[in-house]
């Protein structure tokens, strides 16, 4: 059986109404993870929960492997301005950048005090389709290669994921592989900038829908039976307010710069050197108790993000919708650099929010389980090719009735 799979980053179920062709197929909701894109990708490509594949945030606490460890003896003496930071970043990237080949490569830590740079390393150093992407668990790409199932991936851009649909449109298929995987990364970035209900995103969704309808009809002409399914990793929610954690901590007389910390979009993570630091941070965070909460052991376990060590924090504070953290301002040559400050829509909020759901669309019927998990994607692909689903996987086969015999 030929299988055509489409992934659209950040597509929420409600947006299918802007895609007339896809709206005619079977539709289900997907439960996302508590985390960001690298968490979702690791789950959907391995079939295991985050507390197994161990990818939760992009940056982890790892002084021994940090590419910035050469700054350890210099960090406290360096001025914390953007020019010195950028110079140190460029030097580091020159010597160590070749080790970071993932989608995010080695990002610039412009908002983290330079004295703490030596504490951090990027968790994701490879692209999802490369060998040993996850140390202990094989990805769907490795499993298919090991079983001699030919596949083709179109849209993975090692330089820019937001060009993926352009790559797909211009790609010339020499033959149809057993599994064809189209990766569309454009929608997530457009949604961040404008919101998913914006005219810009709606127009792009219609364009994608028309293209997929053409591809689908080509498959119908060539094959008596084939499986088509489309899925996304999470939805999007438009935020209403940004909170500056540096200003908040200063107002409580506990400057955030005094603590080893990391600011993500709606998470604030800490690593403590003593009990006093923990007590001070908890006091300062009490000012946000109406806007978020500390992730307890029970909460971490509930969402399968309970880790075996403190690589992602001794304490993780979650900022709930509709808020995100403001990472600060950068002024270069007198001009403000905004970066993600212009983003209007975000993800990474609790999976309990329906707007955080991803979507699953197929030409085959699925089981009637309450919702599809990201971990179901890999075992469901394996089933299509008559391959055994490993017992360690947390996902399940979602197909109701599919005859996989050719």
C-alpha positions as MATLAB code, in Angstrom:
seq = 'XXXXXXXXXXXXXXXXXXXXXXXXXXXXXXXXXXXXXXXXXXXXXXXXXXXXXXXXXXXXXXXXXXXXXXXXXXXXXXXXXXXXXXXXXXXXXXXXXXXXXXXXXXXXXXXXXXXXXXXXXXXXXXXXXXXXXXXXXXXXXXXXXXXXXXXXXXXXXXXXXXXXXXXXXXXXXXXXXXXXXXXXXXXXXXXXXXXXXXXXXXXXXXXXXXXXXXXXXXXXXXXXXXXXXXXXXXXXXXXXXXXXXXXXXXXXXXXXXXXXXXXXXXXXXXXXXXXXXXXXXXXXXXXXXXXXXXXXXXXXXXXXXXXXXXXXXXXXXXXXXXXXXXXXXXXXXXXXXXXXXXXXXXXXXXXXXXXXXXXXXXXXXXXXXXXXXXXXXXXXXXXXXXXXXXXXXXXXXXXXXXXXXX';
ca = [
       0.000    0.000    0.000;
       1.205    3.496   -0.852;
       1.037    6.002    1.985;
       0.933    9.782    1.591;
       1.421   11.704    4.833;
       1.293   15.466    5.336;
       2.473   17.277    8.441;
       1.430   20.905    8.958;
       3.178   22.557   11.880;
       0.850   24.429   14.230;
      -2.451   23.714   12.453;
      -5.448   23.742   14.799;
      -8.645   21.740   14.060;
     -10.850   24.810   13.653;
      -8.732   26.056   10.746;
      -9.806   23.135    8.562;
     -12.873   25.208    7.676;
     -10.525   27.283    5.489;
      -9.457   24.129    3.632;
     -12.471   22.844    1.642;
     -10.841   19.666    0.298;
      -9.439   18.468    3.611;
     -12.737   19.288    5.260;
     -14.391   16.506    3.242;
     -12.219   13.781    4.835;
     -12.373   12.087    8.248;
     -11.350   14.508   10.996;
     -10.106   13.919   14.555;
      -8.406   15.991   17.241;
      -4.874   15.300   18.459;
      -3.788   15.803   22.063;
      -0.544   17.768   22.154;
       2.289   17.699   24.694;
       3.115   20.100   27.515;
       6.013   21.738   25.753;
       7.133   23.146   22.444;
       7.891   21.820   18.966;
      10.949   19.709   19.794;
       8.905   17.902   22.472;
       6.112   17.195   20.007;
       8.396   16.018   17.205;
      10.276   13.621   19.445;
       6.970   12.129   20.641;
       5.404   11.713   17.221;
       8.548   10.274   15.604;
       9.360    7.758   18.377;
       5.957    6.812   19.767;
       7.071    7.416   23.372;
       6.264   10.035   26.004;
       8.645   12.924   26.814;
       9.763   11.281   30.069;
      11.255    8.535   27.879;
      12.707   10.430   24.922;
      13.796   13.214   27.348;
      13.274   16.152   24.995;
      11.247   18.806   26.748;
      12.834   22.228   26.211;
      15.418   23.252   23.638;
      18.001   24.321   26.256;
      19.120   22.119   29.146;
      21.418   22.616   32.115;
      24.681   20.923   31.133;
      27.881   22.787   32.118;
      30.089   19.865   31.062;
      28.879   19.882   27.445;
      27.979   23.541   26.970;
      29.584   25.099   23.867;
      29.991   28.238   26.014;
      31.985   26.518   28.761;
      35.059   28.456   27.673;
      33.314   31.533   29.081;
      33.083   30.139   32.618;
      36.144   31.970   33.905;
      35.298   35.122   31.948;
      31.540   35.418   32.327;
      31.464   37.315   35.617;
      33.999   39.840   34.271;
      32.292   40.514   30.935;
      29.890   43.392   30.518;
      26.377   42.141   29.892;
      25.762   44.186   26.742;
      24.554   43.012   23.352;
      27.825   43.672   21.513;
      29.941   41.558   23.841;
      27.275   38.855   23.850;
      27.129   38.724   20.087;
      30.924   38.614   19.784;
      31.105   35.683   22.214;
      28.266   33.962   20.379;
      29.974   34.310   16.985;
      33.245   32.946   18.371;
      31.406   29.974   19.871;
      29.446   29.336   16.701;
      32.659   29.400   14.636;
      34.303   26.686   16.748;
      31.285   24.579   17.791;
      28.474   25.439   15.381;
      29.143   22.376   13.198;
      27.964   20.151   16.060;
      24.486   21.676   16.021;
      22.699   20.433   12.913;
      19.090   20.473   14.131;
      16.314   22.765   12.922;
      17.177   25.342   15.606;
      20.973   24.925   15.318;
      22.764   26.984   18.028;
      20.485   29.931   18.926;
      21.707   33.273   20.229;
      21.075   33.601   23.992;
      20.674   37.368   23.841;
      18.337   37.645   26.853;
      20.250   35.376   29.279;
      23.011   37.020   31.393;
      26.328   36.042   29.807;
      27.700   34.872   33.152;
      25.297   31.904   32.931;
      25.869   30.903   29.314;
      28.399   28.246   30.304;
      25.624   26.380   32.138;
      23.530   25.581   29.063;
      23.597   23.316   26.039;
      21.080   22.591   23.274;
      19.273   19.269   23.724;
      18.575   18.751   20.008;
      21.698   18.445   17.879;
      20.328   16.538   14.886;
      17.442   16.751   12.463;
      14.552   14.382   13.098;
      15.322   12.110   10.158;
      18.995   11.613   11.009;
      20.336    8.438   12.671;
      20.391    8.425   16.482;
      18.214   11.513   16.783;
      17.050   10.002   20.080;
      19.678    8.036   21.959;
      17.541    5.180   23.302;
      14.624    5.045   20.861;
      14.544    4.641   17.096;
      12.513    7.118   15.080;
      10.003    6.102   12.419;
      12.642    6.992    9.818;
      15.197    4.623   11.324;
      12.624    1.851   11.733;
      11.582    2.067    8.095;
      15.186    2.169    6.890;
      15.991   -0.897    8.972;
      13.077   -2.730    7.348;
      13.913   -1.650    3.800;
      10.756    0.427    3.377;
      11.512    3.133    0.841;
      10.316    6.611    1.717;
      10.759   10.170    0.574;
      10.667   13.317    2.703;
       9.827   16.591    0.977;
       9.805   19.981    2.685;
      12.518   19.491    5.303;
      14.632   22.586    4.832;
      17.851   22.478    6.795;
      18.061   26.262    6.502;
      14.504   27.466    7.003;
      11.363   25.506    7.858;
       9.115   28.354    6.709;
      10.149   27.664    3.087;
       8.915   24.098    3.183;
       5.711   24.543    1.177;
       7.637   26.332   -1.563;
      10.040   23.380   -1.694;
       7.121   20.958   -1.935;
       5.436   22.875   -4.775;
       8.641   22.974   -6.813;
       9.685   19.401   -6.134;
       9.744   16.961   -9.063;
       8.775   13.434   -8.055;
      10.758   10.916  -10.118;
       8.746    8.056   -8.670;
       6.214    7.511   -5.918;
       7.863    5.983   -2.852;
       6.080    3.507   -0.595;
       5.795    6.303    1.961;
       5.848    9.958    0.931;
       6.069   12.463    3.760;
       5.338   16.139    3.057;
       6.525   18.493    5.793;
       4.853   21.932    5.829;
       6.387   24.326    8.355;
       4.984   27.620    7.068;
       1.751   27.804    9.069;
       3.341   27.834   12.513;
       5.559   30.839   11.802;
       2.765   32.741   10.041;
       0.453   32.014   12.974;
       3.047   33.304   15.444;
       3.272   36.552   13.497;
      -0.340   37.204   12.572;
      -2.581   34.724   14.402;
      -4.104   31.673   12.745;
      -7.390   33.397   12.003;
      -5.626   36.203   10.139;
      -6.077   36.831    6.378;
      -2.399   35.946    5.830;
      -2.789   32.474    7.315;
      -6.192   31.809    5.742;
      -4.786   32.577    2.303;
      -1.851   30.209    2.814;
      -4.160   27.445    4.111;
      -6.323   27.696    1.000;
      -3.231   27.504   -1.196;
      -2.016   24.397    0.621;
      -5.470   22.825    0.412;
      -5.643   23.282   -3.378;
      -2.209   21.746   -3.812;
      -3.015   18.749   -1.607;
      -6.225   18.139   -3.536;
      -4.202   17.901   -6.778;
      -1.727   15.467   -5.223;
      -4.581   13.405   -3.782;
      -6.280   13.121   -7.186;
      -2.994   12.000   -8.763;
      -2.814    9.190   -6.218;
      -6.422    8.246   -6.965;
      -5.599    7.896  -10.669;
      -2.470    5.794  -10.107;
      -3.439    3.527   -7.217;
      -6.535    1.465   -6.488;
      -5.985    1.910   -2.785;
      -3.747    4.189   -0.753;
      -3.687    5.735    2.692;
      -3.655    9.505    3.049;
      -3.406   11.226    6.389;
      -2.509   14.694    7.578;
      -1.610   15.675   11.119;
      -0.287   18.586   13.161;
       1.499   18.823   16.471;
      -0.370   21.592   18.294;
      -2.691   24.550   17.867;
      -2.268   28.268   18.504;
      -3.629   30.792   21.002;
      -3.383   34.575   20.688;
      -1.820   36.108   23.790;
      -3.016   39.299   25.466;
      -0.211   40.407   27.744;
       3.564   40.070   28.137;
       5.117   39.970   31.572;
       8.706   41.091   32.094;
      10.174   38.690   34.693;
      13.272   40.862   35.186;
      11.151   43.877   36.174;
       8.942   41.735   38.392;
      11.859   40.210   40.313;
      13.510   43.619   40.745;
      10.272   44.999   42.219;
      10.500   42.259   44.867;
      14.155   43.091   45.603;
      15.251   39.738   44.175;
      17.010   40.585   40.880;
      16.509   37.717   38.461;
      20.121   38.099   37.321;
      21.211   36.717   40.717;
      19.870   33.257   39.869;
      20.739   30.669   37.251;
      17.611   30.806   35.164;
      16.175   30.400   31.714;
      13.243   32.304   30.220;
      11.142   30.460   27.655;
       7.955   31.835   26.094;
       5.692   30.927   29.004;
       8.051   29.055   31.308;
      10.621   30.340   33.793;
      13.165   27.724   34.894;
      15.667   27.819   37.780;
      18.700   25.903   39.044;
      19.561   26.602   42.681;
      22.949   26.699   44.388;
      21.454   26.688   47.889;
      18.166   26.607   49.784;
      18.116   30.371   50.239;
      17.925   30.918   46.485;
      14.932   28.597   46.225;
      13.100   30.417   49.018;
      13.751   33.814   47.426;
      12.574   32.701   43.997;
       9.383   31.190   45.401;
       8.661   34.473   47.233;
       9.139   36.472   44.043;
       7.008   34.082   41.998;
       4.139   34.474   44.465;
       3.384   37.738   42.653;
       2.336   35.603   39.662;
       0.163   33.109   41.525;
      -2.954   34.411   39.752;
      -1.291   33.973   36.345;
       0.503   30.652   36.630;
       1.958   28.065   38.966;
       4.996   25.984   39.814;
       4.947   22.574   38.144;
       4.823   20.083   41.013;
       5.955   16.450   40.811;
       2.329   15.361   40.369;
       1.745   17.801   37.523;
       4.975   16.772   35.791;
       3.956   13.122   36.057;
       0.431   13.870   34.816;
       1.798   15.293   31.563;
       4.615   12.741   31.205;
       7.357   15.348   31.579;
       8.796   14.065   34.855;
      12.510   13.836   34.113;
      15.196   11.657   35.744;
      17.349   14.667   36.680;
      17.327   18.461   36.845;
      18.426   19.112   33.258;
      15.313   21.240   32.669;
      15.223   22.907   36.067;
      15.117   22.443   39.833;
      11.954   24.517   39.640;
       9.797   25.187   36.597;
       7.186   27.946   36.695;
       4.395   27.740   34.133;
       2.763   31.000   32.979;
      -0.790   30.269   31.905;
      -2.794   31.623   28.973;
      -3.231   34.454   27.955;
       0.223   35.497   29.161;
       3.785   34.991   27.950;
       7.068   36.277   29.313;
       8.769   39.265   27.786;
      12.401   38.324   27.335;
      13.642   41.904   27.304;
      14.603   44.570   24.783;
      17.678   44.834   22.611;
      18.953   48.130   21.280;
      21.508   47.895   18.482;
      22.968   51.135   17.159;
      20.084   52.966   18.796;
      17.396   50.789   17.189;
      15.254   48.257   19.011;
      15.477   44.665   17.797;
      12.158   42.947   18.375;
      12.683   39.287   17.426;
       9.789   37.243   18.797;
       8.408   40.374   20.481;
       6.196   40.860   17.420;
       4.613   37.421   17.798;
       0.899   37.566   18.538;
       0.096   33.869   18.864;
       1.823   31.144   20.876;
       1.654   27.488   21.882;
       3.127   25.597   24.829;
       0.116   26.048   27.113;
      -1.599   23.169   28.923;
      -2.791   20.371   26.606;
      -6.157   20.659   28.392;
      -6.939   23.747   26.323;
      -8.901   22.685   23.205;
      -7.128   25.424   21.245;
      -3.854   23.590   21.904;
      -5.133   20.513   20.036;
      -3.575   19.391   16.813;
      -5.645   17.849   14.019;
      -5.707   14.466   12.295;
      -7.336   14.031    8.856;
      -7.427   10.858    6.793;
      -9.177    8.968    4.020;
      -9.359    5.934    6.338;
     -11.476    5.459    9.424;
      -9.894    5.552   12.866;
     -10.803    3.929   16.165;
     -13.224    5.741   18.450;
     -10.763    6.435   21.288;
     -11.391    9.814   22.993;
      -8.508   11.509   21.219;
      -5.434   10.696   19.164;
      -2.045   11.188   20.808;
       1.119   12.344   19.079;
       2.628    9.054   20.221;
       0.080    7.216   18.024;
       1.631    8.476   14.783;
       4.656    6.150   14.622;
       2.865    2.888   15.548;
       0.086    3.730   13.086;
       2.622    4.157   10.270;
       4.350    0.892   11.222;
       1.005   -0.918   11.041;
       0.410    0.308    7.500;
       3.566   -1.551    6.420;
       2.848   -4.734    8.398;
       5.655   -3.961   10.826;
       5.453   -4.965   14.470;
       4.894   -2.163   16.950;
       7.584   -2.320   19.693;
       6.189   -2.943   23.175;
       8.016    0.067   24.631;
       5.924    2.505   22.593;
       3.254    4.489   24.436;
       1.229    5.094   21.278;
      -1.357    2.815   19.718;
      -2.488    1.953   16.195;
      -5.411    4.236   15.373;
      -6.812    2.567   12.242;
     -10.203    0.930   12.495;
      -9.992   -1.402    9.519;
      -7.186   -1.289    6.985;
      -6.139   -4.143    4.758;
      -2.366   -3.734    4.471;
      -1.897   -6.681    2.121;
      -1.000   -5.554   -1.378;
];
